[in-house]
Amino acid sequence: MKPTFLLLTAALLSQPALADFRLTSTDLQPGKLMNKQQEFQGFGCDGGNRSPQLSWSGAPAGTRSYAITVYDPDAPTGSGWWHWLAFNLPASVTSLTAGASGNSMPAGSVESRTDYGAPGFGGACPPQGDKAHRYQFTVFALNTDTLDLGPDSSGALVGYFLNAHALGKATLETLYQR
């Protein structure tokens, strides 16, 4: 029994400390409602449609690039709603300023088509009167410098490649309701 315990302990200790990979924001609080700045402008919504400030730390060893997604699993579509898909962020980048989408994204990064039909951040816009929807902001640490995908790539396609190349991911979940 002791050799088995020692092997199991050694295996666990050799795994990357993914619990250290964290995503934080000065604009978002986990489990709390987002403000109107992160609401979409269109589809009956009149918010600022501004991407939030994001920072991440503790990425796994071997990280060569990052990707960011924002997903609403509660959208009444049967398949959720992609609000932001950004990838090919260099490994040296560990934060984005508020409003970076479409304005000050890192050189070489790509923002692809959301479920609104265009690239870039598309803010929250749940149906009026729905219960609060969850918005999952996720940063992926990837084992490749770039994904060979363009701005017309769908959320499903981007998600497939993110999961195929993920070393780890960190999620910050917020809420929004109209």
VENNORRA-V632920 format. One record per backbone hydrogen bond with DSSP energy under -1.0 kcal/mol. CO is the residue of the C=O (numbers start at 1). NH is the residue of the N-H. E is the energy in kcal/mol with one decimal. If there is no record, write none. Layout:
# VENNORRA-V632920
<<CO NH E> <CO NH E>>
This chain:
# VENNORRA-V632920
<<1 5 -2.3> <2 6 -2.6> <3 7 -2.4> <4 8 -2.5> <5 9 -2.7> <6 10 -2.5> <7 11 -2.3> <8 12 -2.3> <9 13 -2.4> <10 14 -1.4> <16 18 -2.0> <17 20 -1.8> <18 21 -1.5> <22 57 -1.8> <24 55 -2.7> <29 32 -2.2> <32 175 -2.3> <35 38 -1.7> <36 39 -1.6> <36 48 -1.9> <37 50 -3.4> <38 124 -2.3> <39 49 -2.7> <40 47 -2.5> <42 45 -2.4> <45 42 -2.2> <51 99 -3.0> <54 96 -2.8> <55 24 -3.2> <57 22 -2.7> <60 63 -1.3> <65 142 -3.0> <66 89 -2.2> <67 140 -2.9> <68 86 -3.0> <69 138 -2.9> <70 83 -3.1> <70 84 -1.3> <71 136 -3.1> <72 75 -1.0> <72 81 -1.1> <75 77 -2.4> <81 72 -2.6> <82 115 -2.5> <83 122 -2.7> <84 70 -2.1> <85 112 -2.7> <86 68 -3.3> <87 110 -3.0> <89 66 -2.5> <90 93 -1.9> <94 56 -2.5> <96 54 -2.1> <97 100 -1.7> <100 103 -2.4> <100 104 -1.9> <106 109 -2.0> <110 87 -2.7> <114 117 -1.7> <118 114 -2.2> <124 40 -2.7> <127 130 -2.0> <133 176 -1.6> <135 174 -2.6> <136 71 -1.4> <137 172 -2.9> <138 69 -2.5> <139 170 -2.2> <140 67 -1.5> <141 167 -3.5> <141 168 -1.2> <142 64 -3.2> <142 65 -1.1> <147 149 -2.4> <150 153 -1.7> <151 113 -1.2> <154 158 -2.6> <155 159 -2.8> <156 160 -2.1> <157 161 -1.9> <158 162 -2.7> <159 163 -2.4> <160 164 -1.8> <161 165 -1.3> <165 143 -2.1> <168 141 -2.8> <170 139 -2.5> <172 137 -2.5> <173 31 -3.2> <174 135 -2.7> <175 34 -2.9> <176 133 -2.9>>
